[in-house]
Every structure is written in C-alpha cells, then in structure tokens.
Amino acid sequence: MFPRMAGIDESIEFRPLRIAVVTVSDTRTEANDRSGAALVARAEADGHEVVSKQIVKDDRAAIEAALLPLIASKEVDVVIATGGTGVTGRDVTPETFESLYDKPIPGFGELFRMLSYQTIGTATIQSRATAGVSDGTFLFALPGSTGACEEAWDGILRSQLDIRYRPCNFAELMPRMRER
C-alpha cells in the first residue's frame, strides 16, 4: 500500500475564506503591529479576504467583546488572534478563547508547538497557542511574535484554510459547521 501524499489538488477551485485578525496587546498600535500585519499580508497573498483587523487590550472582557460579534457575523469564517498566549499574569487569550469554544481543536496547539520547536527549541513550551470552533467559526490564537504568526500560517493555516488541500482541510468543512 502506498502512502497518501498531502498537497494541493489543482482540479479543485480555490474558495477564499473571510478572515478577521485580532491583535491582543497593551502596547501595539497599527503603526507597530507587525504580527497582525504579517497575518493580513499572508492571508491576502493566499487569496483570502481579510474582513476585519483590530487591536484589543490584554483583558478578558475586551477580548471577548471583540470576539463575540465576529463569531456571530455571517461575514466571518475564521478569526486569527495574535498575542496574549504566554504564561504571564496578563496573558489571558487562551482562557478567553477556550471559554467560547463549542469544540476545541487540540491538535492545532500540539502541531504549532512541534513546528515551533524546530525554530526556537524548548522555548516553545511557553506558548499556549490554541484553536477551536464557536458557532461555526474557526478560532485560532497564536503567540504575539511575528515569527510565530508566520510559522503558524505557513506551516498549518495556509493548507488547512485552502479547500484544495488533500487529504482534508478545515475549509471543506465550512458548509457543515452549523449542523446539529
């Protein structure tokens, strides 16, 4: 038996997803938000539509207030946040995201840390990157470093948000996300 090869099936037409980018930080502004800008640039370069970009404070109520309208919007398929995933007292992004999940996607954080380990070694243990689904919307929380965002996009999100990626991807599940 031959192993299946992962990759893009060019016989399938690309379908752009609508992505919201949220930077969680007490110090970032539009002028110096390199991580959020990197996510926007990569998503758009890969053909997706960035429908929202915002910066919110490292505060559970502020993060939730930003996420809830995005989750409720039929114009948003995916929310990608950057920042607040560490282990300091102000880092509350994972707790906030996880409280909103209908279904967690534990493999995302595991795979992210595996990829990150190849770049930054054991420092990756400090990342609490997480993902899940809330009311049919995919939620991804990434570390605040630009390198981590680029690594997550290039190594995971690019393929999983592309309906052409085989053997399977998150994009092909979009029509079925609100099934009960």
Steps between C-alpha positions, in 0.01 A plus 500: 500500500631844406482794743269784407680817407384827646475801276289728285254341258503743206180346360303667782419870475642717781235654727610802705403511866406816690755556775506736797836578661511607866820617668492468878741749658525789742781657300443437130356761265421479129841659441697227679275192478735285293335169597149608402637652180683175416179299540304745282772497233524121491123445497451749218799369302344153517170633361290537814300810594595677823166648610615644832820595679505636851719541805358427846648525848633200693176477694252213505192722469656700214601186311156345544333825392706491180442129432125467558388725211752330268370156597139613452570660161412297193773704325782338701615141449824511698643711784876501549636674808860579579627573849420420860574126479795494740503416870519843663219647707377719212486211248132402491438432131486117530260510796275742317502302176450166674198632692333570163572169324221262409775260395872534569758399240784380727713380210556860388695600811687172498600536135590867544734419788655215302575735209616776733735263681697465177558877501523609864562175687361451847381862521192379312373349825403852608247528216139419573386528137149362471218447252136405497161555344232734632160517329653379175790747505858375521704673771880492514711667772869544418794648690575867451833462324509562126706185449242287682218645287691437179585147611137423592371637170764339282510167683133444587243764408596546134413139419216449745315810377541398134215282373735342246730350764488120518435269669279737703471858622290732716371698200305206360316468832363857489160407348444246778623701800156589632353149470327361807 
